[in-house]
Each structure stands twice: as C-alpha cells, then as structure tokens.
Amino acid sequence: MPHADTLTVIHDDDTRTTYTDARYQLHRGGVRIWTADGETVHTDVLMTQAYRQRTDGEATR
C-alpha cells in the first residue's frame, strides 16, 4: 500500500483535501485513505497528488 508524506485529493468541484502521513489505495470508485485519525473514503475524485520525502537510508526503486 503506497505511503505519502503529503496526499492531496482534488475533487470533481475543484476543491482540495490534503492529508499528511497517509497510506492510500486508489480504486475505480475513488480513493481510500488511512491516517492516524482513521479511515476516509472519497468517491468524487478528479485527481490525486502524492509526495514522499525519501530518507538517506531508503533505497530507490
């Protein structure tokens, strides 16, 4: 499951919801997001943007 330091969900109406330190799963019906606050599902997704800052000891793929 992908992990993002910052995950932004851009909704169908061009509003944005941003999460930090999130795991996420994209699927046909939208995106499912897990954070320390719990689980969230968005179905009105136009686009997602995920960013992850690599640490020095982390291998690249």
N, C-alpha and C positions, 0 to 999 in steps of 0.2 A: 504494500500500500504506500503510495507516494507521501512524502512529508514535505511541507513547505514552511519556511520561516514566516513568510507573508503570502496569504492567499486572498485574491480579490475576485469576487463574483460580480460580473456585470449582468444585470437583469434585463429582461425584454424592454423595460421602460427607461433604460439607460441609467438607472440608479446603481449604486455600488455598495457592496457589503464586504468589509475587509476583516480577515481573521489573522491572528498571529499564532505561530507554533501549532500548526494544524496538520492533521492527516486527512486525506480526502480520497474519494472514489467517484470517478466520472461514470455515468451510465446513460443509457438512452433517454431516460426520464428526467435527467438533471444531474445534480451533484450531491453527494452525502459527505458531510464534514464532521470530524471529531476533534474537539479541543478539550482543554481542561474543564470548560464549562458544560460539556456534554455533547450530544449529537444534534446536528441540524441538517435538514434536507431542503434544497431549493429546487423547484421544478420550472421556474421561469428564467432559465439561464440563456443568455445570449453568448457569453464568453467567460472564460476564467483565465486568470494570470497568476502563476505560482512562481515564487522566488525562494531560493535556498542558498544561504551563505555557507560555503564549504570551510571546514576547519583544516589546518595544516596536515593533520594526520589522516584525513579522509581520502580514500582512493577515488580517482576519477573513473568514470565509466564511458 
